[in-house]
Amino acid sequence: MGNFIEIQKNINCEPCKECGARPVIEPVKGGFVVRCPQNKSHYKTKAGLVNIEDWNIKNKVLPPLGSKNSHKAS
């Protein structure tokens, strides 16, 4: 795993939406990036502070519209 920093297992991180890999932190000029360790073209956060919340929002898998698990509007 090259120049990556592994995220502790007790920190909640959504897996990569594209391949299912657990994200890692990559030191870059100007800060850090949370990204997929398998493919650099998959989503990554902007350089700066470690932003796991942004990673989780972008990689959350939502149920398809009209599925039985979605809530009905009253």
Summary of the structure (lengths in Angstrom):
residues: 74
radius of gyration: 14.6
end to end distance: 49.4
largest distance: 51.2
contacts: 163
relative contact order: 0.21
helix: 11%
strand: 19%
